[in-house]
């Protein structure tokens, strides 16, 4: 795992900790560690657990979690929180403009657990009455949801390119180099 993936895992962990009402100081420290990891000028793979623990904002427990992530690709604490969170709530975390505090209100107070339910509630103006929401916020959420729905199934080129290149090279080796091969159309 690279620093970006590790930071994303820590960010998700912080958001889920906040959603499930865990210690707010730990959640903020986890979010701070995610930011710190994303800004490191070196790969965490190149450092030992002891070296990472000396970096301000990371500490011993975070360094240990980083090494667990690098070795296993997951964190037990993160997996436990993900398993106790409805899939729709996890999807809400990826929608711009809807953070953990708003999701908590949508989930616990309004009983909305999917993106479709939130969109339907926006159309019925039910979000306006919730604490921390207003007409402007509701409209921003509705637009963000429409954008999300319109772009489902699409991926960023940078995230797809390495896999496409791998398949392309395997095809080239299988068919031989005397054939003219190139990408065409959308991928």
C-alpha positions as CSV (number, residue, x, y, z in Angstrom):
1,X,0.0,0.0,0.0
2,X,1.2,3.5,-0.7
3,X,0.8,6.6,1.5
4,X,-2.3,7.7,-0.3
5,X,-4.1,4.4,0.3
6,X,-3.0,4.3,4.0
7,X,-4.2,7.8,4.5
8,X,-7.6,7.0,2.9
9,X,-8.0,4.0,5.3
10,X,-7.2,6.2,8.3
11,X,-9.6,8.9,7.0
12,X,-12.4,6.3,6.6
13,X,-11.6,5.0,10.1
14,X,-11.9,8.5,11.6
15,X,-15.2,9.1,9.8
16,X,-16.7,5.7,11.0
17,X,-15.4,6.3,14.5
18,X,-17.3,9.6,14.5
19,X,-20.4,8.0,13.0
20,X,-20.5,5.3,15.7
21,X,-20.0,7.8,18.5
22,X,-16.6,6.6,19.6
23,X,-14.2,8.8,21.5
24,X,-14.1,12.1,19.6
25,X,-10.5,12.8,20.5
26,X,-9.4,9.5,19.0
27,X,-11.4,10.2,15.9
28,X,-9.8,13.6,15.5
29,X,-6.4,12.1,16.2
30,X,-7.0,9.5,13.5
31,X,-8.1,12.1,11.0
32,X,-5.0,14.2,11.9
33,X,-2.8,11.1,11.4
34,X,-4.4,10.5,8.0
35,X,-3.6,14.0,6.9
36,X,0.0,13.7,8.2
37,X,0.5,10.4,6.4
38,X,-0.8,11.9,3.1
39,X,1.8,14.7,3.4
40,X,4.9,12.6,4.2
41,X,7.7,13.2,1.8
42,X,8.7,9.5,1.8
43,X,6.9,6.2,1.6
44,X,5.9,4.6,4.9
45,X,7.1,1.3,3.5
46,X,10.7,2.6,3.6
47,X,10.5,3.2,7.4
48,X,10.3,0.9,10.4
49,X,7.6,1.1,13.0
50,X,10.0,2.7,15.4
51,X,11.0,5.3,12.9
52,X,7.4,6.1,12.1
53,X,6.5,6.4,15.7
54,X,8.9,9.3,16.2
55,X,7.2,11.5,13.6
56,X,5.0,14.2,15.3
57,X,1.3,13.4,14.8
58,X,1.8,9.7,14.2
59,X,3.0,8.0,17.4
60,X,3.4,4.4,18.4
61,X,-0.2,3.1,18.0
62,X,-0.6,4.7,14.6
63,X,2.8,3.4,13.4
64,X,1.7,-0.1,14.4
65,X,-1.6,0.3,12.5
66,X,0.3,1.6,9.4
67,X,2.5,-1.5,9.4
68,X,-0.5,-3.8,9.9
69,X,-2.1,-2.1,6.9
70,X,1.0,-2.5,4.8
71,X,1.3,-6.2,5.7
72,X,-2.4,-7.3,5.6
73,X,-4.1,-4.6,3.5
74,X,-6.7,-4.0,6.3
75,X,-7.3,-3.0,9.9
76,X,-9.4,-5.2,12.2
77,X,-10.9,-2.0,13.8
78,X,-11.8,-0.6,10.4
79,X,-13.3,-3.8,9.2
80,X,-15.4,-4.1,12.4
81,X,-16.8,-0.6,12.0
82,X,-17.5,-1.2,8.3
83,X,-19.4,-4.4,9.0
84,X,-21.6,-2.6,11.5
85,X,-22.4,0.2,9.1
86,X,-25.1,-0.1,6.4
87,X,-23.8,-0.1,2.9
88,X,-25.8,3.1,2.0
89,X,-24.2,5.0,4.9
90,X,-20.7,4.0,3.6
91,X,-21.7,5.3,0.2
92,X,-22.9,8.6,1.7
93,X,-19.3,9.2,2.9
94,X,-18.2,9.4,-0.7
95,X,-20.7,12.1,-1.6
96,X,-19.3,15.6,-1.6
97,X,-20.9,17.9,0.9
98,X,-22.1,15.1,3.2
99,X,-19.8,14.6,6.2
100,X,-20.1,12.3,9.2
101,X,-22.1,14.9,11.2
102,X,-24.7,15.3,8.5
103,X,-24.8,11.6,7.8
104,X,-25.4,10.9,11.5
105,X,-28.5,13.2,11.4
106,X,-29.7,11.6,8.2
107,X,-29.2,8.1,9.6
108,X,-30.2,8.3,13.2
109,X,-32.7,11.1,13.3
110,X,-34.4,10.8,9.8
111,X,-33.9,7.0,9.4
112,X,-32.4,7.4,5.9
113,X,-29.9,4.7,5.0
114,X,-29.5,4.8,1.3
115,X,-28.6,7.5,-1.3
116,X,-32.0,7.0,-2.9
117,X,-33.8,7.6,0.3
118,X,-31.8,10.8,0.9
119,X,-32.5,12.0,-2.6
120,X,-36.2,11.3,-2.2
121,X,-36.2,13.2,1.1
122,X,-34.6,16.1,-0.7
123,X,-37.4,16.1,-3.3
124,X,-40.0,16.1,-0.5
125,X,-38.1,19.0,1.4
126,X,-37.8,16.8,4.5
127,X,-34.2,17.7,5.2
128,X,-35.0,21.4,5.9
129,X,-36.6,20.5,9.2
130,X,-33.5,18.6,10.5
131,X,-31.0,20.3,12.7
132,X,-28.1,21.8,10.7
133,X,-29.9,21.6,7.4
134,X,-31.6,24.3,5.5
135,X,-32.8,24.9,2.0
136,X,-29.4,25.7,0.6
137,X,-27.8,22.7,2.2
138,X,-30.6,20.5,0.9
139,X,-30.1,21.8,-2.6
140,X,-26.3,21.2,-2.4
141,X,-26.9,17.6,-1.2
142,X,-29.4,17.1,-4.0
143,X,-27.0,18.3,-6.7
144,X,-24.2,16.2,-5.2
145,X,-26.4,13.1,-5.3
146,X,-27.4,13.8,-8.9
147,X,-23.8,14.1,-9.8
148,X,-23.0,10.8,-8.0
149,X,-25.9,9.0,-9.7
150,X,-24.8,10.3,-13.1
151,X,-21.3,9.1,-12.6
152,X,-21.9,5.6,-11.2
153,X,-19.9,3.0,-12.9
154,X,-17.4,5.4,-14.2
155,X,-13.8,5.4,-13.0
156,X,-10.9,7.9,-13.2
157,X,-8.5,7.1,-16.0
158,X,-5.5,7.2,-13.6
159,X,-7.0,4.4,-11.5
160,X,-7.9,2.2,-14.4
161,X,-4.8,2.7,-16.6
162,X,-2.4,0.3,-14.7
163,X,-4.8,-2.6,-14.9
164,X,-5.6,-1.8,-18.6
165,X,-1.8,-1.7,-19.4
166,X,-1.3,-5.0,-17.6
167,X,-4.1,-6.7,-19.7
168,X,-2.8,-5.1,-22.9
169,X,0.8,-6.4,-22.3
170,X,-0.6,-9.9,-21.5
171,X,-2.5,-9.8,-24.8
172,X,0.5,-8.6,-26.7
173,X,2.6,-11.5,-25.3
174,X,-0.1,-14.0,-26.2
175,X,-0.7,-12.8,-29.7
176,X,3.0,-11.9,-30.5
177,X,4.7,-8.7,-31.4
178,X,4.1,-8.9,-35.1
179,X,0.5,-7.8,-34.7
180,X,-0.5,-4.2,-34.5
181,X,-2.3,-3.7,-31.2
182,X,-3.6,-0.5,-29.6
183,X,-6.4,0.7,-27.3
184,X,-9.5,1.8,-29.1
185,X,-12.8,3.2,-27.8
186,X,-13.6,3.7,-24.2
187,X,-11.9,1.9,-21.3
